[in-house]
């Protein structure tokens, strides 16, 4: 017959080791399994709160739509495998009394907004100004940038707004945030 001994152990959180109770008189220890507690932690954060007064979204040369920078955020260093969560909020007012207007909201990754660094776009219809109660529209954007295969420094994101015609005005409050979250996911 084989006699099985009963061992009682305890965990010491200071050094991450398990120890057998002294009553067992045997030195038995092992390492606690590593967990993913570090995954999902906030690494870096940047934000911009707009304080500009009401400003029109102006068309570009020849009446063509011109993107207007709403806000810009920059992260110093983003590690490979991490993600960046982007969140923007601002308001648009339509003073055109004849027709609804289309607003194009974009997020660009880089120091200047171009089609080559566009990572997010959405189109919103803003109602006409007269007899409508929702011509002042809250515009919100959310995007997760998970395209970090290598470490990157000075990562800049630009939130832009473009109108198709005329009559749209950018209103406060404006908030744009970027949060680097530890991965991998």
ChimeraX attribute file (.defattr): number of C-alpha atoms within 10 A of each C-alpha:
attribute: neighborCount
match mode: 1-to-1
recipient: residues
	/A:1	3
	/A:2	4
	/A:3	5
	/A:4	6
	/A:5	7
	/A:6	6
	/A:7	13
	/A:8	11
	/A:9	14
	/A:10	11
	/A:11	15
	/A:12	11
	/A:13	9
	/A:14	6
	/A:15	9
	/A:16	12
	/A:17	14
	/A:18	16
	/A:19	16
	/A:20	17
	/A:21	14
	/A:22	11
	/A:23	9
	/A:24	13
	/A:25	9
	/A:26	11
	/A:27	9
	/A:28	12
	/A:29	13
	/A:30	11
	/A:31	11
	/A:32	13
	/A:33	7
	/A:34	7
	/A:35	7
	/A:36	8
	/A:37	7
	/A:38	10
	/A:39	13
	/A:40	15
	/A:41	12
	/A:42	15
	/A:43	16
	/A:44	16
	/A:45	16
	/A:46	15
	/A:47	18
	/A:48	16
	/A:49	17
	/A:50	16
	/A:51	11
	/A:52	12
	/A:53	10
	/A:54	14
	/A:55	13
	/A:56	18
	/A:57	24
	/A:58	20
	/A:59	18
	/A:60	12
	/A:61	8
	/A:62	6
	/A:63	11
	/A:64	13
	/A:65	18
	/A:66	16
	/A:67	20
	/A:68	21
	/A:69	16
	/A:70	25
	/A:71	22
	/A:72	24
	/A:73	20
	/A:74	22
	/A:75	19
	/A:76	12
	/A:77	14
	/A:78	21
	/A:79	18
	/A:80	16
	/A:81	16
	/A:82	24
	/A:83	23
	/A:84	24
	/A:85	15
	/A:86	21
	/A:87	17
	/A:88	21
	/A:89	19
	/A:90	20
	/A:91	17
	/A:92	22
	/A:93	23
	/A:94	26
	/A:95	21
	/A:96	18
	/A:97	13
	/A:98	10
	/A:99	15
	/A:100	18
	/A:101	22
	/A:102	18
	/A:103	21
	/A:104	17
	/A:105	21
	/A:106	23
	/A:107	27
	/A:108	21
	/A:109	21
	/A:110	17
	/A:111	14
	/A:112	13
	/A:113	19
	/A:114	12
	/A:115	9
	/A:116	10
	/A:117	14
	/A:118	15
	/A:119	14
	/A:120	16
	/A:121	15
	/A:122	11
	/A:123	13
	/A:124	13
	/A:125	13
	/A:126	23
	/A:127	23
	/A:128	22
	/A:129	19
	/A:130	14
	/A:131	9
	/A:132	10
	/A:133	10
	/A:134	14
	/A:135	22
	/A:136	20
	/A:137	18
	/A:138	15
	/A:139	15
	/A:140	14
	/A:141	17
	/A:142	13
	/A:143	15
	/A:144	15
	/A:145	15
	/A:146	17
	/A:147	11
	/A:148	14
	/A:149	10
	/A:150	10
	/A:151	11
	/A:152	13
	/A:153	11
	/A:154	13
	/A:155	15
	/A:156	16
	/A:157	25
	/A:158	21
	/A:159	26
	/A:160	19
	/A:161	22
	/A:162	23
	/A:163	24
	/A:164	17
	/A:165	18
	/A:166	17
	/A:167	20
	/A:168	26
	/A:169	17
	/A:170	22
	/A:171	20
	/A:172	17
	/A:173	15
	/A:174	19
	/A:175	19
	/A:176	24
	/A:177	21
	/A:178	24
	/A:179	20
	/A:180	24
	/A:181	23
	/A:182	20
	/A:183	18
	/A:184	13
	/A:185	10
